[in-house]
Amino acid sequence: MGLYDQYDNTIWASGPVMGTINVPVGPGDGRLLQMCSTLPLMVNANADVKEVAYLSGSITIDQGAVVTIHAGTVTSIFSNSSILVKSGSTLSIEGTLSIGDNVSIIVEDGGGIAFNDAICTWGVNSELIVEDSSILVINSVLQSASSGGTWEGMNISNAGFVALENSTVSGAVINEITNSTVQVTNCVFNVPAQGTGLSISNSMANQKVWITSTMDYKGFYGTGINNFGLVYSNPNAEFYISRIVFDGLWIGLANGSNKAIGDTIQYCQFNNNSKGMHLIGGSYSPLISNCTFLDNELGAFFEVASPNVVSCDFISCDVGIRTETSTASSGGIFDSTFDLGDIAIKSRGSNQRVANNKFYTNTAILNHSGSILNMGNSAKNLFYAEDENLQFEDSFSYNARVQLYKGHNDFYHKNPGPLLNTWDFHFDTNWYVSYPFRVPINANYNWFEGNTVKISSPGTPSNYVSCSYKDPSPNIPLEGGERMAQALNAEQAGNYLVANDTYKTILDENQAIEMDILYDALDAYFRTAELSGKTHDDTESYLNTKIVQYETEDPILTKYMKDYMVKNHLKAEDFQAAIDMLELMILNAASPIDSLCAVMDLEIVLQLAEMSEIKKPISTKLTQYKYPNRTVYKAKHEEHWELLDELSDMGQDDLLPIPDEALISSNYPNPFNPSTTITYSMPATGQVRISVYNMKGQKVRDLLNTEMPRGNHKVVWDGKDSNNSNVSSGIYFFRLETEGHSSVRKAMLMK
């Protein structure tokens, strides 16, 4: 019931409110509506709040009641209170609402809540929960009650339709929307440290998402560390985002599903982020067009995902695009410009198409082991890098490559030398040239400034790159008539069956005249297999026959074939088969880099399996790479990228700094089977002993006992004891001793 106290101009609601609560007062009248009771209060009729109100306790709005907090009203909800809006009822907020700590506003079972020209401040641990109900946020501000503080945020599920327009949401730990159609227009999300601006997860085909702006500076802005702007999972319906800013975030935009239907990201700006966007998914190929990436540590990171990146600008990014285990069959990087940064594209194990781009960075493309980016077949890229147009960082048993044959790319030399040089190709000391020479990179039908192909290599340059036919000038191609050229022409014309059959014939026949395009033919076969009607089983069967054919003759080509086999399993979402292959690669790796790359691939596959809608059961012996959540995965995977860079740098002329004390720095692989490589450092020339001990402290074997010079060194343990017998699975310790100093490292032998 309601009581009016004439002395203090207060209306008290201390029990069920049966009629209209209305404070029909003029401006400045000063009456207060107070719902302050230790008993639960039930509002089952319309209530209008037009001046100042204080709400406390447990309040339920039911039986179709509409409670309206009007414009000009200053309303406070005391700490530890709750408001429940039930079926058919609505809470409409138009004024100023101050919410204490530990407050819950819950809308359920067909209720509704609307913010219109409202200013709402939320206390610590306070939250808005909307379940099976509608919500509108128009021209409003939802913010933390204290500067730099946080509130729990909005948790919206099964809302049908969610609309946010011309509004600002600040300081929320996370705003989550699930299984709802979403339209966000001209909004700003200010994201605190450890927070997420907006997380959307849908599963139905009719649950579309539009996040757009018609105004400048709208989007997601971060302060602090480890925050996300927008995370979305919308595999079965359209996701459309346009003219949105992502600024100052750990990760601006990230996806959470393995598939996409018609996703479009266009005219967005990614500024000053650790990563502008991070996309992962074996069947994920959205359109990313006309976006700008400015001053990011990493502009865009694609894991297995193969988006179509079109007409984007990457400016002053440490790395413009990092691509990992992505394929060329579903996407690529086109018509984009990379300027003023360090590295334009950094690739590991990827086969994406790269065409019609312009490169003005220090290094245009850096390829790690297993990459064979497709820049052939009239790709027409313009390379004008400061230091290297193409750089390769490898292991001694596994090289990176590029496809350039018939690419009609233009290679300029910004620094022609002699003191400074722009290299077209820069190979590290790990680059491997087999005998008889199989020239891995065929650069025929490209233009090189000064008619000179500039190669920096540890061996004879002609053993690394062949180029007998150069285009006569930029943008004027010289056409070839070889079998590979004919197949590429057929593929370009859409005759995929003819093209695929020709690529297959080149691999089958293995003619000496075509040795330098076998890697190109392998990738071309894989990217056209599905287009020509091949099933995943067809591709697996064929790759298996080629692995047998080439295993002895060309082990590096065989490694690539096994990589394609893993990618084929991912296309079929046969995650267990991919895991089984990768475990063997880790435990039987020929080098630390090979093992590390397989570990990184395993991390990705385990994430894809977790994201998959199919949810097939999987298992792995290497459970340390199965992480509890995506945040831990991202951090661990990034650590492995840093380690890969360190190990790759050890193959360069400038070695890693030598520590002040003798130590064992790493061993890879770990776990291992049957052998592992131990890296150690000596600050000065001296006697060094490295021994293996078991868990009981018993010496298994001395690996080294000799004088070693100052520097970084390696020694291999083959898993055998001093009697040359294989030891059993378990934990082992490597102990380094030198002149009063020791260093110990633990490793696991897993059979």
VOGU-3710 file (C-alpha; in Angstrom, 3 decimals, decimal comma):
1> mglydqydnt> 0,000/0,000/0,000  1,060/3,627/-0,308  1,153/6,220/2,498  1,696/9,970/2,166  3,528/11,790/4,951  2,703/15,491/4,743  5,519/16,412/7,120  8,423/15,299/4,980  6,638/15,191/1,605  7,434/11,497/1,247
11> iwasgpvmgt> 5,343/8,714/-0,278  6,243/5,406/1,329  5,523/2,045/-0,332  5,846/-0,544/2,395  3,713/-3,383/1,081  2,107/-4,588/-2,152  1,379/-1,639/-4,434  -2,163/-2,185/-5,702  -2,782/1,029/-7,630  -0,887/3,659/-9,555
21> invpvgpgdg> 2,063/5,146/-7,704  2,069/8,663/-9,060  3,876/11,695/-7,725  2,006/14,462/-9,577  4,201/17,299/-8,456  5,658/20,314/-10,110  9,351/21,024/-10,542  11,116/21,525/-7,254  8,253/20,159/-5,162  10,683/17,739/-3,588
31> rllqmcstlp> 8,460/14,761/-2,876  10,160/11,396/-2,648  8,916/7,956/-3,678  10,573/5,400/-1,427  10,211/1,635/-1,778  12,237/0,795/1,318  11,131/-2,352/3,077  12,654/-5,513/4,463  9,596/-7,320/3,114  9,302/-8,264/-0,569
41> lmvnanadvk> 7,311/-5,685/-2,490  4,960/-6,500/-5,354  4,145/-3,876/-7,989  1,172/-5,152/-9,986  -0,136/-1,889/-11,433  1,376/1,005/-13,358  3,831/3,184/-11,461  5,164/6,552/-12,621  8,232/8,073/-10,993  8,607/11,746/-11,901
51> evaylsgsit> 10,829/13,281/-9,223  13,222/11,590/-6,778  12,927/7,944/-5,720  14,754/5,492/-3,503  14,278/1,780/-4,119  15,461/-0,904/-1,731  14,926/-4,558/-0,925  13,331/-7,134/-3,216  10,873/-5,636/-5,711  8,832/-7,614/-8,242
61> idqgavvtih> 6,978/-6,015/-11,151  4,232/-8,367/-12,304  0,736/-8,764/-13,836  1,412/-6,527/-16,817  2,509/-3,522/-14,746  4,546/-0,765/-16,398  6,944/1,045/-14,093  8,325/4,192/-15,678  11,168/6,274/-14,303  10,559/9,509/-16,203
71> agtvtsifsn> 13,008/12,015/-17,577  14,203/14,456/-14,934  13,874/11,854/-12,183  16,838/10,983/-9,990  16,344/7,423/-8,733  18,607/5,396/-6,439  18,586/1,650/-5,928  20,287/0,782/-2,663  23,011/-1,862/-2,447  22,046/-5,535/-2,146
81> ssilvksgst> 18,616/-4,896/-3,692  16,932/-6,696/-6,576  14,263/-5,855/-9,120  12,470/-8,648/-10,958  10,365/-7,844/-14,045  8,056/-10,730/-14,901  5,945/-11,778/-17,869  4,087/-9,018/-19,675  5,514/-6,304/-17,395  7,960/-3,555/-18,305
91> lsiegtlsig> 10,524/-1,408/-16,574  11,062/1,796/-18,560  13,954/4,049/-17,541  14,156/7,565/-18,966  15,798/9,523/-16,153  18,926/9,220/-14,016  19,375/5,929/-12,186  22,045/5,350/-9,533  22,548/1,687/-8,668  24,423/0,501/-5,596
101> dnvsiivedg> 26,702/-2,501/-5,192  25,462/-6,097/-5,559  22,215/-5,097/-7,262  20,462/-7,376/-9,756  17,872/-6,209/-12,257  16,337/-9,322/-13,775  13,873/-9,409/-16,663  12,397/-12,807/-17,457  9,600/-14,801/-19,087  8,438/-12,278/-21,657
111> ggiafndaic> 9,005/-9,146/-19,602  10,674/-6,051/-20,995  13,158/-3,338/-20,123  13,873/-0,138/-22,003  16,474/2,591/-21,518  15,603/5,779/-23,369  17,624/8,964/-22,754  18,710/7,364/-19,475  21,901/7,765/-17,482  22,546/4,681/-15,339
121> twgvnseliv> 25,526/4,200/-13,035  26,166/0,696/-11,752  27,932/-0,335/-8,556  30,425/-3,137/-8,078  29,019/-6,633/-8,795  25,747/-5,173/-10,071  24,293/-6,651/-13,234  21,427/-6,601/-15,707  20,036/-10,033/-16,619  17,523/-10,390/-19,450
131> edssilvins> 16,148/-13,872/-20,181  13,492/-14,647/-22,795  12,518/-10,964/-22,788  12,998/-7,807/-24,833  15,513/-5,019/-24,260  16,016/-1,617/-25,888  18,856/0,792/-25,115  18,349/4,102/-26,944  20,292/7,372/-26,447  21,464/6,163/-23,051
141> vlqsassggt> 24,576/5,771/-20,901  25,257/2,637/-18,845  28,407/3,192/-16,835  30,356/2,206/-13,745  29,494/4,155/-10,590  33,140/5,044/-9,943  35,872/6,247/-12,269  38,016/3,262/-13,217  35,624/0,871/-11,446  33,678/-1,994/-12,980
151> wegmnisnag> 30,232/-3,547/-12,891  29,258/-6,991/-14,070  27,523/-5,840/-17,269  24,550/-7,062/-19,290  23,731/-10,738/-19,623  21,078/-11,158/-22,330  19,823/-14,532/-23,590  17,004/-15,649/-25,900  15,823/-12,067/-26,184  14,505/-12,411/-29,720
161> fvalenstvs> 15,684/-8,939/-30,702  18,264/-6,726/-28,981  18,625/-3,096/-30,035  21,295/-0,671/-28,844  21,324/2,726/-30,510  23,284/5,959/-29,914  24,370/4,707/-26,501  27,523/4,279/-24,410  28,359/1,283/-22,234  31,378/1,754/-19,938
171> gavineitns> 33,223/-0,189/-17,279  31,399/-3,531/-17,641  33,358/-6,708/-16,995  31,503/-8,340/-19,897  28,335/-7,701/-21,883  27,034/-11,042/-23,169  24,279/-11,711/-25,704  23,292/-15,260/-26,656  20,740/-16,641/-29,109  19,296/-13,276/-30,101
181> tvqvtncvfn> 19,091/-11,126/-33,193  21,288/-8,103/-32,481  21,367/-4,601/-33,917  23,918/-2,147/-32,524  24,032/1,313/-34,112  26,260/4,298/-33,275  27,341/2,939/-29,889  30,528/3,174/-27,827  31,836/0,452/-25,510  34,576/1,557/-23,104
191> vpaqgtglsi> 36,271/-1,663/-21,986  38,246/-1,942/-18,728  41,278/-4,160/-18,113  40,391/-7,868/-18,231  36,985/-6,946/-19,689  35,035/-7,700/-22,856  33,069/-4,949/-24,557  30,529/-7,227/-26,224  30,330/-11,012/-26,569  27,731/-12,450/-28,952
201> snsmanqkvw> 27,070/-16,169/-29,304  24,242/-17,408/-31,533  23,258/-20,760/-32,995  20,089/-20,257/-35,084  19,905/-19,364/-38,773  17,619/-16,386/-38,187  19,787/-14,736/-35,528  21,537/-12,082/-37,572  23,950/-9,542/-36,116  24,490/-5,988/-37,384
211> itstmdykgf> 26,990/-3,700/-35,688  27,220/-0,468/-37,635  27,779/3,249/-37,366  26,825/6,270/-39,418  29,058/8,503/-37,279  32,802/8,757/-36,610  34,551/7,410/-33,482  31,908/4,836/-32,575  33,054/1,416/-31,478  35,206/-0,267/-28,829
221> ygtginnfgl> 37,848/1,544/-26,761  40,085/-0,142/-24,214  42,033/0,822/-21,117  44,381/-1,491/-19,252  45,480/-4,999/-20,252  43,990/-8,268/-21,511  40,708/-6,857/-22,782  38,617/-7,763/-25,813  36,483/-5,408/-27,867  34,028/-7,658/-29,711
231> vysnpnaefy> 33,932/-11,460/-29,536  31,338/-13,164/-31,693  30,168/-16,628/-32,651  27,487/-16,531/-35,331  28,085/-19,647/-37,458  24,655/-20,136/-39,001  23,550/-16,579/-39,724  24,842/-13,348/-41,179  27,299/-11,244/-39,188  27,765/-7,718/-40,532
241> isrivfdglw> 29,991/-5,024/-39,063  30,686/-1,661/-40,679  32,424/1,606/-39,748  33,393/0,505/-36,239  36,547/1,604/-34,359  38,647/-0,777/-32,245  41,187/1,207/-30,224  43,609/0,482/-27,372  42,591/-3,165/-26,850  44,465/-6,382/-26,281
251> iglangsnka> 42,366/-7,926/-29,060  39,927/-5,739/-30,946  37,799/-8,305/-32,796  37,765/-12,080/-32,276  35,514/-14,886/-33,454  34,414/-17,869/-31,434  33,047/-20,267/-34,051  34,657/-22,511/-36,624  32,323/-21,508/-39,459  30,742/-18,398/-40,942
261> igdtiqycqf> 27,889/-17,628/-43,311  28,099/-14,395/-45,261  30,172/-12,568/-42,647  31,291/-9,091/-43,654  33,683/-6,743/-41,864  34,097/-3,486/-43,749  35,268/0,114/-43,347  36,421/-0,558/-39,774  39,426/1,002/-38,033  41,828/-0,953/-35,837
271> nnnskgmhli> 44,130/1,453/-33,998  46,727/1,045/-31,235  45,799/-2,546/-30,362  48,020/-5,427/-29,382  46,072/-7,399/-32,030  43,523/-5,652/-34,212  41,674/-8,869/-34,983  42,244/-12,530/-34,174  40,246/-15,017/-36,239  40,367/-18,800/-35,951
281> ggsysplisn> 38,463/-21,540/-37,762  39,021/-24,308/-40,282  35,945/-23,340/-42,311  36,059/-19,631/-41,644  36,361/-17,239/-44,588  34,613/-13,896/-44,010  35,015/-10,845/-46,214  37,234/-8,156/-44,678  37,204/-5,113/-46,909  38,261/-1,459/-46,854
291> ctfldnelga> 39,500/-1,625/-43,257  42,402/0,379/-41,816  44,936/-1,071/-39,367  47,039/1,698/-37,788  49,796/1,421/-35,160  48,925/-2,110/-34,019  51,530/-4,525/-32,751  49,774/-7,086/-34,957  47,099/-5,903/-37,360  45,302/-9,196/-38,074
301> ffevaspnvv> 46,012/-12,766/-36,962  44,475/-15,659/-38,928  44,737/-19,178/-37,463  43,577/-21,748/-40,034  40,964/-19,129/-40,970  41,283/-17,916/-44,567  39,339/-14,667/-44,897  39,161/-12,634/-48,053  41,105/-9,500/-47,143  40,338/-6,917/-49,818
311> scdfiscdvg> 41,394/-3,262/-50,214  42,680/-2,825/-46,656  45,479/-0,540/-45,408  48,066/-1,656/-42,860  50,044/1,351/-41,636  52,845/1,444/-39,035  52,049/-2,033/-37,687  54,896/-4,133/-36,279  53,328/-6,981/-38,274  50,443/-6,303/-40,644
321> irtetstass> 49,039/-9,844/-41,006  50,149/-13,041/-39,324  48,728/-16,153/-40,943  49,052/-19,676/-39,567  48,091/-22,998/-41,195  45,702/-21,175/-43,536  44,901/-22,441/-47,033  44,445/-20,732/-50,373  41,295/-22,578/-51,412  38,892/-20,356/-49,471
331> ggifdstfdl> 40,460/-16,924/-49,122  43,444/-14,682/-49,557  44,942/-11,195/-49,273  44,102/-8,897/-52,179  44,432/-5,282/-53,320  45,809/-4,103/-49,979  48,626/-1,737/-49,012  51,275/-2,298/-46,322  53,227/0,823/-45,389  55,677/2,122/-42,739
341> gdiaiksrgs> 55,687/-1,059/-40,653  58,269/-3,708/-39,877  56,789/-6,845/-41,501  53,783/-6,806/-43,834  52,879/-10,533/-43,776  54,320/-13,118/-41,401  53,383/-16,657/-42,337  53,749/-20,111/-40,779  52,479/-23,252/-42,461  50,136/-21,258/-44,714
351> nqrvannkfy> 49,168/-21,455/-48,369  47,022/-18,382/-48,843  46,659/-16,478/-52,081  48,434/-13,076/-52,014  47,671/-10,915/-55,055  47,565/-7,292/-56,247  49,050/-5,912/-53,021  51,613/-3,157/-52,468  54,430/-3,615/-49,943  56,421/-0,647/-48,568
361> tntailnhsg> 57,474/-2,076/-45,170  60,956/-3,047/-43,940  60,272/-6,687/-44,802  57,418/-7,485/-47,159  56,862/-11,177/-46,386  58,510/-13,334/-43,715  57,955/-17,062/-44,193  58,481/-19,645/-41,455  58,786/-23,381/-42,031  55,912/-24,975/-43,895
371> silnmgnsak> 54,653/-21,850/-45,663  54,223/-21,701/-49,409  52,223/-18,524/-50,031  50,637/-18,425/-53,483  51,910/-15,422/-55,437  51,973/-17,110/-58,825  49,476/-17,124/-61,679  49,208/-13,344/-62,284  49,310/-12,296/-58,643  50,789/-8,920/-59,704
381> nlfyaedenl> 52,065/-7,779/-56,300  54,327/-4,728/-56,058  57,316/-5,268/-53,758  59,165/-2,129/-52,636  60,497/-3,103/-49,207  63,324/-1,447/-47,327  65,360/-4,540/-46,415  63,868/-7,738/-47,875  61,042/-8,346/-50,259  60,904/-12,012/-49,242
391> qfedsfsyna> 62,594/-13,464/-46,148  62,760/-17,101/-45,009  63,259/-18,454/-41,480  63,522/-22,207/-41,355  64,680/-25,335/-39,602  67,530/-27,333/-41,067  65,081/-30,009/-42,223  62,038/-27,982/-43,262  62,023/-24,899/-45,474  59,519/-22,175/-46,246
401> rvqlykghnd> 58,732/-21,269/-49,837  56,638/-19,036/-52,027  54,895/-19,685/-55,334  56,025/-17,114/-57,888  55,863/-18,973/-61,189  53,980/-16,875/-63,756  53,136/-14,422/-60,986  54,023/-11,218/-62,892  55,011/-9,602/-59,601  57,187/-6,481/-59,694
411> fyhknpgpll> 60,298/-6,455/-57,474  61,859/-3,040/-56,835  65,105/-2,390/-54,989  64,640/0,578/-52,679  68,275/0,346/-51,552  70,368/-0,777/-54,512  73,615/-0,976/-52,458  76,483/-1,497/-52,109  76,501/-0,562/-48,385  72,758/-1,007/-48,005
421> ntwdfhfdtn> 70,815/-3,549/-49,957  67,238/-4,534/-50,605  67,200/-8,282/-51,135  64,505/-9,900/-53,235  65,169/-13,191/-51,413  66,898/-13,478/-48,014  67,555/-17,057/-46,871  68,847/-18,008/-43,421  71,581/-20,512/-42,651  69,023/-23,273/-42,072
431> wyvsypfrvp> 67,851/-23,220/-45,672  68,236/-26,706/-47,072  69,134/-27,512/-50,688  68,972/-31,217/-51,497  71,140/-33,067/-53,973  70,561/-33,504/-56,850  69,467/-29,881/-56,778  65,728/-29,351/-56,695  65,424/-25,590/-57,035  62,557/-24,864/-54,621
441> inanynwfeg> 61,527/-21,462/-55,931  60,803/-20,919/-59,603  60,559/-17,149/-60,158  60,012/-17,233/-63,913  57,679/-14,606/-65,378  58,189/-11,838/-62,812  59,865/-8,420/-63,195  63,016/-7,485/-61,264  64,408/-3,948/-61,225  67,630/-3,710/-63,181
451> ntvkisspgt> 66,921/-7,172/-64,599  68,666/-8,491/-61,465  67,368/-11,003/-58,937  69,033/-10,046/-55,639  69,567/-13,077/-53,394  71,168/-13,283/-49,949  71,910/-16,925/-49,161  74,482/-19,067/-47,304  75,212/-21,019/-50,485  75,170/-20,499/-54,239
461> psnyvscsyk> 72,186/-18,222/-55,063  71,247/-20,124/-58,215  70,610/-23,201/-56,059  67,853/-21,343/-54,204  65,995/-19,446/-56,941  65,734/-19,988/-60,679  64,591/-17,269/-63,057  65,286/-17,826/-66,735  62,373/-15,768/-68,085  61,807/-12,301/-66,662
471> dpspnipleg> 59,007/-9,901/-67,592  60,409/-7,106/-69,779  59,069/-4,271/-67,610  56,609/-3,641/-64,753  52,993/-4,522/-65,513  53,888/-6,060/-68,889  53,781/-9,850/-68,498  55,723/-12,389/-70,510  53,551/-15,462/-71,012  54,815/-19,041/-70,836
481> germaqalna> 53,610/-22,159/-72,605  54,762/-24,867/-70,184  52,401/-27,470/-68,762  52,210/-25,682/-65,394  51,290/-22,425/-67,143  48,511/-24,186/-69,057  47,134/-25,684/-65,837  47,153/-22,276/-64,119  45,295/-20,787/-67,088  42,681/-23,556/-66,827
491> eqagnylvan> 42,269/-22,909/-63,097  41,907/-19,175/-63,693  39,184/-19,892/-66,273  37,291/-22,096/-63,803  38,178/-25,401/-65,497  39,090/-26,952/-62,151  38,925/-30,602/-63,229  41,381/-30,023/-66,099  43,672/-28,007/-63,840  43,559/-30,548/-61,000
501> dtyktilden> 44,308/-33,441/-63,348  47,329/-31,558/-64,754  48,717/-30,754/-61,296  48,259/-34,424/-60,374  50,113/-35,524/-63,528  53,060/-33,230/-62,718  53,344/-34,805/-59,253  52,899/-38,350/-60,596  55,460/-38,086/-63,400  58,122/-36,141/-61,445
511> qaiemdilyd> 59,957/-35,038/-64,588  63,388/-33,468/-64,164  62,323/-30,384/-66,140  59,509/-29,759/-63,626  61,396/-30,407/-60,390  61,346/-26,741/-59,466  57,543/-26,473/-59,526  56,636/-29,636/-57,581  55,769/-27,621/-54,471  53,605/-25,298/-56,548
521> aldayfrtae> 51,878/-28,302/-58,109  51,259/-29,872/-54,690  49,542/-26,746/-53,368  47,634/-26,291/-56,620  46,365/-29,883/-56,454  45,158/-29,361/-52,884  43,432/-26,028/-53,474  41,563/-27,315/-56,550  40,686/-30,777/-55,182  37,269/-29,862/-53,753
531> lsgkthddte> 36,534/-27,490/-56,639  37,092/-30,358/-59,089  34,741/-32,704/-57,222  37,265/-34,613/-55,086  36,096/-35,758/-51,648  38,219/-35,504/-48,511  38,739/-39,280/-48,722  39,940/-38,928/-52,340  42,474/-36,294/-51,295  43,680/-38,338/-48,310
541> sylntkivqy> 44,166/-41,434/-50,462  46,127/-39,536/-53,101  48,358/-37,753/-50,577  49,169/-41,085/-48,945  50,390/-42,484/-52,281  52,553/-39,392/-52,862  54,060/-39,608/-49,374  55,212/-43,150/-50,181  56,549/-42,038/-53,586  58,579/-39,065/-52,335
551> etedpiltky> 59,541/-40,075/-48,785  63,089/-41,097/-49,692  63,648/-38,937/-52,746  62,441/-35,611/-51,325  61,784/-35,677/-47,548  60,984/-31,950/-47,397  58,246/-32,276/-50,031  56,963/-35,215/-47,981  56,736/-32,979/-44,896  54,558/-30,593/-46,888
561> mkdymvknhl> 52,344/-33,475/-47,977  51,834/-34,462/-44,338  50,927/-30,854/-43,541  48,312/-30,931/-46,287  47,033/-34,204/-44,846  46,491/-32,461/-41,495  44,685/-29,614/-43,262  42,542/-32,123/-45,139  41,518/-33,688/-41,806  40,602/-30,230/-40,529
571> kaedfqaaid> 38,436/-29,565/-43,579  36,589/-32,802/-42,825  36,495/-31,869/-39,096  38,243/-35,148/-38,325  40,121/-33,607/-35,421  41,281/-36,908/-33,924  43,079/-37,902/-37,130  44,809/-34,505/-37,184  45,782/-34,859/-33,505  47,238/-38,337/-34,086
581> mlelmilnaa> 49,414/-37,059/-36,937  50,625/-34,037/-34,987  51,551/-36,102/-31,932  53,841/-38,206/-34,137  55,359/-35,043/-35,620  56,068/-33,669/-32,133  57,568/-36,852/-30,720  59,629/-37,650/-33,829  60,679/-34,169/-34,883  63,992/-33,701/-36,671
591> spidslcavm> 64,645/-30,299/-35,066  63,411/-28,062/-32,242  61,658/-25,782/-34,731  59,870/-28,702/-36,390  58,667/-29,906/-32,996  57,578/-26,439/-31,911  55,616/-25,883/-35,129  53,817/-29,195/-34,607  53,047/-28,184/-30,996  51,548/-24,915/-32,235
601> dleivlqlae> 49,455/-26,813/-34,771  48,247/-29,191/-32,049  47,204/-26,242/-29,868  45,158/-24,884/-32,761  43,496/-28,224/-33,553  42,485/-28,700/-29,911  40,922/-25,229/-29,968  39,069/-25,976/-33,212  37,720/-29,191/-31,745  36,441/-27,251/-28,737
611> mseikkpist> 34,789/-24,667/-31,008  33,192/-27,195/-33,361  29,421/-27,630/-33,306  29,818/-31,369/-33,914  31,596/-31,949/-30,568  33,187/-35,265/-31,498  35,110/-36,816/-28,588  38,876/-36,367/-28,866  41,900/-37,451/-26,872  45,571/-36,553/-26,798
621> kltqykypnr> 48,592/-37,885/-24,946  49,954/-34,339/-24,780  47,302/-32,942/-22,460  49,504/-29,977/-21,486  48,483/-28,345/-24,776  44,749/-28,591/-24,065  44,002/-25,334/-22,291  41,050/-24,535/-19,992  39,848/-21,482/-21,921  40,566/-19,281/-24,915
631> tvykakheeh> 42,415/-16,620/-22,925  44,966/-19,139/-21,636  45,303/-20,582/-25,131  46,039/-17,183/-26,655  48,682/-16,424/-24,024  50,391/-19,823/-24,369  50,256/-19,757/-28,155  51,786/-16,290/-28,178  54,613/-17,555/-25,956  55,291/-20,251/-28,530
641> welldelsdm> 55,387/-17,638/-31,303  58,021/-15,749/-29,319  60,008/-18,960/-28,858  59,740/-19,682/-32,587  61,202/-16,261/-33,335  64,055/-16,930/-30,899  64,840/-20,349/-32,356  64,645/-18,951/-35,891  67,025/-16,126/-34,976  69,580/-18,739/-33,938
651> gqddllpipd> 69,774/-19,654/-37,616  70,807/-16,121/-38,509  74,300/-14,680/-38,492  73,481/-12,607/-35,401  73,053/-15,230/-32,662  71,106/-14,839/-29,460  72,945/-13,033/-26,635  75,153/-15,316/-24,534  74,100/-15,407/-20,835  76,536/-14,459/-18,055
661> ealissnypn> 76,396/-17,987/-16,602  76,605/-21,401/-18,227  73,122/-22,853/-18,511  70,804/-25,199/-20,358  68,322/-22,875/-22,061  65,892/-25,392/-23,608  65,339/-28,818/-25,016  63,031/-29,594/-27,930  60,905/-31,526/-28,403  59,639/-31,910/-24,867
671> pfnpsttity> 57,980/-34,400/-24,407  60,119/-36,347/-26,876  60,495/-39,737/-28,535  63,088/-40,959/-29,217  65,492/-37,983/-29,197  65,653/-34,376/-28,011  68,034/-31,515/-28,761  69,487/-29,714/-25,731  70,629/-26,122/-26,231  73,156/-24,675/-23,783
681> smpatgqvri> 75,366/-21,609/-23,486  78,950/-21,010/-22,356  79,905/-17,460/-21,264  83,605/-18,380/-21,637  85,705/-21,225/-22,987  85,962/-24,009/-20,413  85,353/-27,595/-19,404  81,695/-28,668/-19,454  79,912/-31,886/-18,545  76,278/-32,620/-19,481
691> svynmkgqkv> 74,717/-35,731/-17,950  71,305/-37,407/-17,898  69,721/-38,538/-14,603  66,523/-40,448/-13,883  63,889/-39,700/-11,223  65,860/-41,698/-8,613  68,881/-39,476/-9,066  70,837/-42,224/-10,842  73,095/-41,189/-13,704  71,858/-42,619/-16,989
701> rdllntempr> 74,534/-41,321/-19,326  77,153/-38,625/-19,906  76,347/-36,756/-23,108  79,331/-34,457/-23,044  82,557/-34,042/-21,061  84,968/-31,812/-22,881  86,212/-28,261/-23,316  83,826/-26,028/-25,260  84,355/-22,501/-26,605  82,298/-19,481/-25,599
711> gnhkvvwdgk> 78,935/-19,431/-27,370  75,559/-21,149/-27,831  75,729/-24,897/-28,451  73,546/-27,975/-28,927  73,812/-31,633/-28,002  71,366/-34,450/-28,813  70,252/-37,233/-26,487  68,907/-40,219/-28,393  67,048/-41,747/-25,417  69,726/-44,391/-24,720
721> dsnnsnvssg> 71,751/-45,125/-21,597  75,501/-45,651/-21,243  75,078/-49,256/-22,452  73,383/-47,996/-25,638  70,046/-49,476/-24,530  66,750/-47,629/-24,926  65,521/-46,191/-21,634  61,903/-46,400/-20,514  59,285/-43,646/-20,581  59,447/-41,160/-17,730
731> iyffrleteg> 60,933/-37,969/-16,345  64,644/-37,298/-16,882  66,955/-34,459/-15,870  69,771/-32,882/-17,846  72,532/-31,502/-15,624  75,213/-29,127/-16,895  78,347/-28,666/-14,739  81,193/-26,264/-15,369  83,774/-24,783/-12,962  81,653/-24,553/-9,842
741> hssvrkamlm> 78,338/-23,806/-11,610  75,469/-26,118/-12,555  72,205/-25,888/-14,492  69,379/-28,465/-14,568  66,458/-28,947/-16,949  63,604/-31,480/-16,790  62,297/-33,443/-19,783  59,782/-36,216/-20,446  60,356/-39,248/-22,647  56,970/-40,494/-23,860
751> k> 56,678/-43,673/-25,936
//
